[in-house]
């Protein structure tokens, strides 16, 4: 099931720090990612809205969040249970949402209105969103919200250049107040700490400071209304289609009588930020009330830090050349988060030390290819932006980006060692990157420039092959020397895919000329076999044991071949399973459009029994190779902000003139072209807003067999086995019960107890039995285990390493099992490879963590010894200066 989204860190919407200040919520398309900055982990919540998320409201205690999409559909989400509690529809696009500091209410702004709702409480409610009041005031759309610290009042900014202060309850001396003074759209408004004093910031980089003549304590409650009048108002309300609660109508210029004995505001200062150039609009702002720190972001990627109310500039920096879309400050005021939607960039900046806490960026153009490292710990991705990124699967962070390519990357792969990444690009180069020193140490080129469309490396990591899409040739290089060894010619169309046999030095090449050619690398690179297809071949893949070849063609078929004898062993008609969606501008139905579609990416599962296939569709299909049937279809997205998601024609989007998608709505908004007045040079007329089409560009199975990944329009999606709550017994007997297992354990019959626990197949029980075995008995138990259970125990140890703290104990188990049963395991190595690689991944991760700690402790001890000698403390007589070797061996216990 869905386990994470990598490759995309931010799209649009507002960033929010959790109340403890250690985690950051970031909207990614129609999902939400939680970045744990303290433990350096990222998690994508397993829930999604129907369209892209535009605003997020986080409750003050951090347990609830409101996610609102482009059309105003809202999800109330529990961040503790990571599930959807309630769904609500606001009927119109929402601009912003904000909880009151006491958590009892929240304000939503849409059009030119502000709606005050009762926030959902801790008890179960039939309707979690109960409307309390509707506020009228601004003439144009609302843009921002801020609350006073005691939740008595809130302020709303608007595009009509005014800011309105409203009372959350009916105060006698403050029902509403309108503030002007700006010449552009209000971007943000902030109350001062424990005060009604207000700061307003507009898009033309102007800041107004407003002073209020009344303190928060000076607000007087309104006398209670007449009960009869209230009843009449409730009856009137039922006539509305949408409930509006109590209505408060504000006036921009109230009469003198209405303002008598009411709260008054006066502007005490107006400041201007340094404007650099015409297009340097102020786009985002955040204010930390305790430290009086104001952070403002601009369209040019510059941000300023000011101290208020004196407007002292602390510093000014540039983080990119793109518009800063969102800013957030954590509760302590130390960390500032910036989101750039143009680049898909997310930064967390510690302003006092001037250093990055987090700096992540996805591929800002679509991802094209991915590959797993041999141990499954890392994933490398290549994108049309020319970048190659390496991601850690456990933390979901990108830890290195290679930018050497000048054009789109078409294919990426790891060598068998796992320390070298290879990438092919349309710029005519294949580059090799070293993951030890993070550098490009080899660049392979062809005699005359060619656009490389595919890439493969043999199991030894010595031979590198890349296919060209313009000269129809395959180029072979030596990894060791970097020299071009040979050019394989023979195809009559662009090379679409290459794959090396994992067990032999045989290369399979697929081409648009309707053939798959097999080349023997050891026999002067001669064509060993040519397989003739009925249609253009798009992708080719070898089974992990190298005995079968899968080929996907343009006619939507997947065929399976015994390549040794050039015999077709089976085929799957996959065109109907692709289930194409209907694009907005399509004139034909999705069913008709699917007739010309096919799979563009294939991958065998780690055990070779299943095959994954994806293409220009929102589905990834898993087929059983032997039975040639569809086992499961994964719907990779439910985001209708992407094109080709609809299966049928949506009549609501049709008018008498055709589809509403044909109407260009880009009229000066954030996304569209600013339509200029005659003679005004403003707005980029070449800018076009379009909906990206949903597609799967590459699927890969993890070598450990525990997960698979797909590069899609959404990003890099990870799906993994969740074996937490599954009862899956194995060879179960009537006598195998938890009580009998405990009884057997009490009689110290450890081998029998382990076998019984595996038959019941409950992880907690297996763990309890294994941890009850004394370490002195491990050797005896391992030698008497049946072969079938050795395999199961290895798989259990691999998953236990992920979470358990009994590191040495489980290492003893793994060591004894591999030593005693090594020869027998070797005979079944192909079948057991995913389990062994899963075990290796788990041990390698611990090794990296522990080795860093031990190295650090060695230096600490050396430093302590040096200090003690300087202070004249004599070392014991038996110790000699050559004892440093002993320190190295003892370092494992210094934790």
N, C-alpha and C positions, 0 to 999 in steps of 0.2 A: 504494500500500500504506500501512498504518497508519504515521503519522509523528509523532503527538503527541497528548497529552490536555491540554486547557486547561480552565479553568473549575472544576476541582476540585484542591485542593492537598494535602488531608489528610482521611482518613476515620476510621481507627482503627488501633491497633497502635503499635509503638514507633518513635521517630525515631532515626536513627543517623548520626553524622558519619563521614566517611571518615578514614583515618589521618592524611592531611595537614591535616585540619581545614578545608579550603576548600569541601567539598561536603557536601550533606545528603541522605540517603535517606529518602523519605517514602512510606508505603503509601497508595495511592489506590484504594480498592475492591479489585479483584483484580489491579491493576497496581502498578508501583513507579516513582516519579518521582525523578530525580536533579537536585537544585538546585545548580548551580555558582555559588557566592556570589561568587567572585573575578571571573568573567567575566560575571556577571549573565545566566545562561542557564538554562533548564530543559529537561530531556529526559525523556520517558517511555520506558522500555525496551520493546522490541517483543516482550514475552512476558507471559503472563497465567496465573494459577492458576484452578482451576475455581470457587472460592468466594472470599469476601473474605479478604485477608491479615490475620492477627491478630498475628504476631510475625516479626521479621526479625533474623537473626544475621549479623553482618559479621565476616569474618576479619581478623586483626590487620594483614595486609599490604594489605587493601582490594581484593584481586582476586576473592574469592568471597563470595557471600551465600547464606544459607539462608532461603527464604521459605516460611512455613507458614500454611495456610489454616484456616478454622473447623473442618473435620473432621479435621485432622491430616495432610493430604497436603502433602508438602514438595517444593520445587524447589531443586536446587543450581544456582546461576546464576553464570556468569562475568561480572563487571562490566567486564572488558577486552573480551572478544568479544561481550558483550551477548546471550548465548545460554544455553539450558538445557543443563547437562552431565548431570544425573542426576535421576531422580524417585524418591521414597521415600514410603511410607505408614506413619505412626506409629500407626494404628488408633484413636486417641482424640484429642480436642481437646488441643492443646498450649498451656501457659500462657506459657512463656518459653524462649528458647534463647540460649546464650552460648558463644562460642569462648574457649578458654584463651589467655592473653597470648602463649604461645609458638606458638600456632596448630596444635598437634599433636592437641588433643582439643576436643570441645565437649559441653556438658551440655544436655539437654532435660528439662523437667519436665512431667509430665502426671498427672492425678489427684493422689495423695499420694506419687508416686515421682519419683526423679531418675535419669535414664539417662545414663551417660557413654559417648560414642562416640569412635572414632578419627576425626580429621578427614581429609578427602580431601587427598592430597598433590599434588605436581606431576606425578607419573607417572600413566599410565592405569590405572584400576582397574575390575575387574568390578563390585564393590559398593563404592561410595564411602562408605557408612555402615556401619561395623563396630562392633557393640556390645561394649563392654569390661566395664562393671560396671553393676549395678542397685542403687540405694540405697533402703532402707526406713527410715522414721523418723517423719515427720509423720503425724498421724491424719486431717488434712483436706487440701484441695487446696493445692498449692504456688503461690506467687505471684511469686517473684523469685530471681535468681541473682547471685552476685558471686564473682570469683576473686581469689586472692592474686597478687602481681606475678610470682612465680616459677612459677606454675601447679601448685604442690604441693597446694593445698587449695582448696575452694570452699564457699560458704555458700548455704543455701536457706531462704527465708522461707515461711511457711505461713499459711493461714487459721485454724489452730488456736492462733494467737498465739505460736507457738514458732519459733525459728530454729535450724537445724541446720548444724554445720560438719562437713564430710566430707573425708577425705583422698583426693586423686585417685589416689594410689598407696597400697599397704598400709604405713602407718607403724606402728611398734611402739607409739609413745606417742600416736598420734591416729588412731583409726579413725572415730569419730564423736563429736560433743559436742552436747548439746541445751541451748539457752538459752531461759529463760522471761522473766518480768518485764513482759510487756505485757498490756493488757486489751482489745486489739482486733486486727484482722487486720494482719499484717505487710505493709507496702507496699514497703519496700526495705531491703536490708542492704548495707553497704559495709565492705571491709577497709581498714585504714590502709596507707599506703605502706610496702612492704617489711616488713610486720609481720603477725602473726595477730590484732592488736587489731581490734575490730569495732564498727561502729555499726549499730543496728537502729532502724527508724522504723515506727510503727504508724499505723493509720487515724485513731485518736483524737488525732493530733498530739502523740505522745510520742516522745522520742528517748532510747535507752539507750546508754551508752558502756561497752563491755566490754574489760577488759584481760586479756591472756593472759600466763601465767607463763613461756612458752617463746618463743624467737625462731624464725624460719623455719629457721635453720641447726641448731636443736636437735632437728629431727624425725629420728627414727632409723628406718632401713629395717627392714622385717619380715624375719626369716630365711626362706630359701626353703622352700616346701612339699614334701611327699613326692610324687614323680611318680605313684605308684600311686593316691593319693587324688585327684589332679587328673584322672586318666583317668576315675575313677568319676563325678566331678562332671559331666564333659563328656557321659557316657552318659545321666545323669539329665536333662540339659538338653534332649536331643532329644525328651523326652516332652512338653515345653511346646509349645503352638501358636506362641507368640511367643518368640524367643530372649531370654534375660535376662542372659547373660554371668555374670560372677562376682557373687554376691549379698552385699550388706552390710546386715545388719539392725541398726538402731539402737534403743536403749531409752531412753525418756524418764527413767526413774529407775534407772540401773544400780547394782549392789551395790558395796559399799566395795572388795571384792577386785578388781572389774573396773576401778575407777578408780585403783587404786594405780599409781604411777609413770607416770601419764598426764598429758597436758596439762590444765591447769585454767584456767577463766575466772572472773573476778570483775567484778561491776558496780561501776564507780567513780563513775558519775553518771547522773542521769535528768533530762532537761529537757522542758519543755512549751512548745509554740508558742502564740502568742496566739490563742485561739479567739474568733471573732466570730460569735455566733449558733449555733443548734443544728445547722444543716446544713453547717457549715464543716468537712467532713471533709478530711483530707489524702489526695490522690488520686495524686500522682506525686512522685518525688524523683530527684535525680542528684547525684553527688559527684565532685569533681575532686581526685585524690589529691595532686598536686604543690602546688597552691595551697591545699589544705585548704578548698575552697569547697563548701558544701552548698546546693543549690537545692531548695526544696520548693514544690509547687503544690497548691492547694486547690479544693474543689468550687465556691467562690464566684468563682473567677477570679483570686484573689490569689496572688502568689508571694513567698516570702521568700528572702533570701540571708544565710547565716550562715557565720561562720568557726569551724571546729572545731579542736581539741577544746574550746575555751573557750566556744563557743556565743555568740559576739558577733554581734549583728544588724548587717549591713552596710546593707541597705535592704529595704523592703517595698513592692511595687507591685501594682496591679490591671491586668490586660490585657484582661479582658472580664467579663461576668456569667455565663459558662458554665464548666463543669468543665474543668480542665486535665487532659488525658488522658495526655500523655507529655512528658517533659523529657529533653534530651540536652545535654552540654557538649562542646565540641571540644577537641582535644589541648592547645592552648595555654591553655585556660581563659578565653579572652576572650569567646567567643560562646556564648550559651545558646539552644537551640531549644525552643519550646513548641508543642504541638499541642492544639487544642480540637476534639474530634469533634462537639460539638453545633452549632458554627457552621461547621465545615469550615475552620478557621483555622490558619495556620502562621506563626509569628513567630520571627525570630532577633534576639536582643537583645544588644547589646554593653554589658555591665553597667558597665564602667569609665567610658565616655563617656556612658552612659545614652542610647543612641540605637539606632534600628532598623537592622539590616543588611538584613533582609527582612521585609516585612509583606504577606502575601497571604491572601486569603479568597475562596472561590468563592461561588456562589449556594447558600445553605443550604436553599432550596426548589428545586424543579426548574426548569431553564432552559426557556424557552418559544420564544424567537426569537433569530435571529442575522442579521448582515449583514456583508459584506466592504466595506472601503473601496475606492474606485475603483482605487487602485494595488495592492491586495492586501496592504498592509503591516499593516493593523489589522483586527480583528474586534470588532464590538460585540455584546453579548448582553443579553437582558432576561429576568428571572426572576419567578417567582411571589412572591418576597420583596420585590418593588417596586424592585429595584436595576437600574441600567443600568451595565454594566462594559465597558471598552474594553481589549482585549488586543493585545499586540504579537506577530505571528505568528513573528518570528525568535527572540525571546527567550522566548516563551510566558508572559510576565508580564503581569498586569493593572496598568496604570499610572494609571488614574483610575476612580473609582466615583461615580456620581451617585445620590443617595438622596432626591431631591425627591418622588418618587411615594409616595402613601399606600396604594396597593393594587397587585395584581399587574400586571406589564408584559406586554402581549399581543403587541406588535409593535415592532420597531426597524428603522431604515434610515439610511443615509448619504445626504447630498446629493451631487450630481455633483462638487462641489469637493473633497469628502473632509474638510472641516474642520467640518462641522455634522452632529450626530447627532440624529435625531428618534425619539421613543418615544411609543407610545400605551398607555394604561392603563385599568384598570377603575375608577379613581378619577374618571373623567370629564374628564381632561386629556390633551392632546398637548403634549409639551415639546420644545423645541429646545435643544441643548447646544452650546456653542462649544468646540472642541478647542484653541484658542489660549490662552484664559484659563480654561478649565475651569469654566464657569458656565452656569446655566440662563438664557438671554437672552430666550426667548420662551415663553409659555404660552398655548396655544390651548384655548378652552373653547366649549361649545355653549350656546345660549340657556337650555335647561333641561338639568339633569344627565343625561348618557348614559354608558353603559359602552361604551368603544371596544374593538372586537375586532380591527380590522385597520387598516393604515396604508399610504399610498403617497405618493411625492413625484415630481413630473415631472422630466424631464431637465435643465431649466433651474434647478431648485431653488427656483422661485418659488411654485408651487402645491402646497399640502399638503392631502391628502384623508384622512379617517378615517371608517370605517364603524361604525355603532352596532348593538349586538346587542339592544337593548330597544325602540328607537323605529323601527327598520328604515330609518333615513335615513343619507345620506352628507353629511358636512360638508366644505366647501371653504374654506380660509383662504389669505390672502396671507402669504408668509414675510416680505416686506419690511415691511409695516405691522402684521401680526398680526391684521388685521381678518377677520371672517367674511364671505366673499364670497357664498356661496350654500349652500342646503340642498337636496340632490337627493333627492326622494321618488319612489316608484314601486315599490319592492320590497315584497313582502308577507310577508317573513320576515327573520330576523336576517341582517345582512351578514356573510359569512364570510371574504371575501378581496377585496383591491383590487390592481390592477396598472396602471401607466401604460405606454403604448407608448413605447419608447425613442426612436423617430424622429418621432412625431407627438404632438400634445397630445390624445390620446384615452385615456380612463380606462375600464378594464373592471372591473365589479363583479359579484361572485358572491354568491348568496344561497341560503338554505334553501327559497326559494319555487320551486326548480327552473328558475331563469333566470340567464343572464349578460347584463347590460346594458352597452352601449358608449355612453359619453357624450363628446360633442365639447366640449372645454373652451373653444374659441374661438368657438363658435356659440351663445352664450347658454346653455351647459350643457344642450343638448337631448339627449334619447335618440336616438342615431344608429341603433342596432340592438338588437334583443332576441333572444338565442339561447335556444331552448327545449330543456331537457334532460329525460331520463327520470327523474331522481332529484335529491335535494337536492345542490346544488353546494357543495363544501368548499373548493376552492382553484383559483385561476386564475393563469396566468403567460404573459407575452409572450416570444417568441423574441428574442434580442439584436438582430436586424435589424428587429424589429417587424412581420414579415410573417406570423407564425403565432401562434395562441393555443392554449395547452393548458389543458384543464379536467378536474379530477378530481371525481368525484361519489360519492355515498354507496353506489352499487351496485358500487363497486370498479373502474369503468371510467375510463380516461384517454382523452378525445376531443381531436382536433386540428381546428382551424377556420381557414379562410381568412376572417378577420373582415371584409375589404373587401366580399366578395360573400355573406357569411353562409352559407358552404357548409362542411359537415363533410368534411375530407380524410382522416380515418383514425381508428381507435380501437384501444386496447389493453385486453384483459381482464386486469386485474392482480390480481384477487382471489386466484388460486391461487399467485401468486408471493409474496404477503405472508407466507404460511406462519406463521400464528399459533401461539403456544405455548400449552400447557395450564396454566391457573392451578391453584394447590394445591387450591382449594375448588370447582373446576368439576365439574359433574355430567355434562357432555357432553365429547366428544372435541374435540381441537384442530381437526380437519378440519371438524367441524360448526360450531364457533364461528367459523371463518374465513369462513363464508358471509355473515355480516353485517358483515364488516370492509372497510375501504377505505383509500386513501391520503389522508393529511391534509396532506402538504406536497409541493410540486413545484418543480423548478428546472431550467432549460435549462443545458447546458454552455456554455462561453464561445464555442465555434464554432457552436452551435445545432444540431449534428447528433445530439446525445443528450439524454436527459432523465433526471434523477434523481427518484426517488419514494420516500417513506418514510411510515410510519404506526405503528399500534399493534403493532409487531412488532420482532424483533431484526434484521431484514434491511432493507437499502437496495438498491433495484433500479435498474440503469441500462439504459434501453431505447434502441435505435436508432430515431429518429423516422421515417426514410424507410422502413425495412424493417419497422418495428413488431414487433421481436423483442427478447427479453431478452438483453442482452449479458453482464451479470455481476450476481451478487448478493453484496453485502458483508455478512458476519455481523459486526455491530458489537460484539458482546460474547459471551463464553463464560462469563459469571459466573452461576453457579446460585444465588447469594445473592439474585438478583432473581427476582421472580415472572414467570410466563408464559414461562419458558425451556424447559420440558420439552415435547417433542412428543407423547410417549406417557405413559400412566399408569405411575407407578413403584410396582410391587407391594410394594416394601420399605417404602413409607410408608403402606401400608394395614393397618388392624387390623380386628377383627370389629366395632368400634364406628364405623368410618369412617376418614377420613384423619387422620394424626397431626398435620396442620397445625391441626386444630380444637382440639387440646389446648393450653391456655394454660400455657406453661412459665415465665412471668415471676414467679419467686418470690424476689425479693430480690437478684437479680444486678445487674450494672451497668446492663443494658438494661431489665430488667423493673421491676415495682412491688414495693417492699419491703412484704411483707405484715406489718402491725403486730399486736402482741399487743392483747388487749382493753384499752381505756383508754389506749393509747399513740398520740399524734398523730405519725405518721411515714409518709411515702410519699404520693405524689400519686396518688390513685385514678383520676384522669381520664387518666393517662398510658397510652398503648397502644403496644405494639411491633408494627410491621407490616413486611411485605416490600414494597419499592417495585416497581412493575410496569415491565418493560422497554418502552420506547417511543421513537420518534424524533419529536420535535416540530417540527423544522425542518431542511431541508437547503439549502445554498447553494454555488454553484460560484464559485471565485475568478476575478475578471476576467482574471488573467494566464493562466488555463487550465492552471495547473500543479498545482492542488490543489482539494479541496472539503472542506467542513466540515458536521458534523451536531450539533445539540443533542439529547442523549439523556438517559436516566435516569442513565447513567454519568458524564456531563459533556459537554464540548465536544470531539468527536473530529475530528482532522484526518487526511485521507488525501492523499498527494501522489505525484507521479510520481518514481520512483527510477530515474534513467537511468544509474546507475553501471556495472552489469555486464550491459548488454543489447547484443548484436550485432544491429544493425538496419540492414543495408546499403540503399543507395538507388541505383537504376539501375546496379547493379554490373556491371562489365565484366571480362573475363579478364585484361586488362592492368593493372587497378587493384590493385596490391599495395603494401605499405609500402616495399619496396625501390625500386620504380619512382617512388613519390612522393618519396623522398629524392633519387633521381637527378634528377628534374625540378627539385627545389628547388635542387640543386647547380648546375643550368644557369640558375638565376635566372628560370625561367618561373613566376612566382609565381601568376598567375591559374589556370593549368592545374593546378598543385600543389594549390591550394585546392579546385578543382572535384573533383579526384581524391580528396582527403581526405574531402570531404563524401559522395562516393559510397561510400567504405568506412565512413563514419559511426562512426569511433572518436574519442571526445572527446580523448584524450591526443594523438593524431596531428594532429587539427585544430588543437589548441592549439599544438603544435610548429611546424606550417606557418605559422600566422598570426603567431606571435612571431618567426619567421625573416624576415618581410618588413620591410625597413628603413622607418622612419617617413616618409622622403622619397618612397618608392614607393607609399604607401597610396592617394594620390589617383588614380594611374594604374590600380592594381589594382581599386579600387572602380568606376571608370568602365567597365572592360572586363568586369565580372562579369555573367553572364546573370541575368535577373530572378528566376528560380526560386531561384538561390543567394543572392541578396540577402536574401530572406526567411529562408533557413536560417542565413545568417551573423548576421543580427540576433538570431535566437533563441539562437545560440551565445554572442554577446556578452552577452546578458542573463544567461545562466547563469554565464558566466565572471566577470562583475562580482561575483558572490556570494562567490567564493573567491580570485580573483587579486589580486596586489599591484601589477600593472602598470596602475594606474588611468588615468594620462594617455594611455598608448599605446592602450588600448581606447576611451577617450573620443574620440581622433582618428578611429579606425575608425568609431564610431557616428555622429560628426558628418559625416564625408565620405559615408557611405552614405545618410544622411537628406537631405543637401543635394543629392546627385547624382541620387538615385532618388525624391525626395519626391513628384513629380507622379504617377509610375506607382504608387507605394505607395498614394496617396490614392484611386485608382480601385478598389483592392481593400481599402479601409479596414475594412469589416465583417469580412472574413476575417482580416485582420492585426491587428485590435484587441487580442486576447489577448497577442500577441508584443510589440507596442508598449508595452502596460501593464506587462508583465513587465520590459521594459527600463527603463521609467520608475521602477518600484519599486526596482530595483537601484541606479540612479543616485541616486535621492532618498535612499536609506539612506546611501550614501557621502557625499552632500552634507551631510547632517545631522551626520555624524561629523567630517568635515573642517572644516566651518564653525565648529564649536565649538572645535576645536583652533586654528584660525587666529585666532579672536577672542581666545582665551586668550593666544596668542603676541604679538598686538599689544599687549595690556595689559602683558605681561612686558617687551617692548622699551621701551615708554614708561616703565615703572617703572625699568628699568636706566638709561635716559638721564637720568631725573630724579635718580637717585642719583649718577650720574657727575658731573652738573653741580654738585650740592651739595658733592661732595668736591673741587671746583676743577679737575677734568679738563676741559681745553678741547676743544670739538668741532672737527673739521676745518673749514677756512675755507670749502670749497665747500658745506658743509651749512648750511641755513638752518632757522629754527624752523618754517617752513611745509612741511617735508618729511614731515609726517604722512600726506599723501595718497599719497606714494610707499610708505610703510609698508603702507598698505592693499592696494596692488596687488601688493606683494612678499610679502604674508602667505601666499600659496599655497605658497611654497617653504620656509616656516619650519616644518618638521615633524621 
